[in-house]
């Protein structure tokens, strides 16, 4: 069942516009993809930092460990 957007009005004067099921599904997928991409970027940065640390250790003569 696909629902269209609907508006919910409150006595205080505020109105909420709820997304349709299709819009909600697309939005959730977007944020899921964004989260996965963000995790991959953070992992990549950590990996590069560890590589840099290893290079510095080798230059200082402390070896691989």
FENRAPE-V93229 format. One line per field, one symbol per residue. burial: b if it has 9 or more other ideal C-beta (glycine too) atoms within 8 Angstrom, else e. A space follows every 10 residues. Layout:
burial = ???
This chain:
burial = eeeeeeeeee eeeeeeeeeb bebbeebeee eeeeeeeeee eeeeeeeeee eeebeebbee eeeee
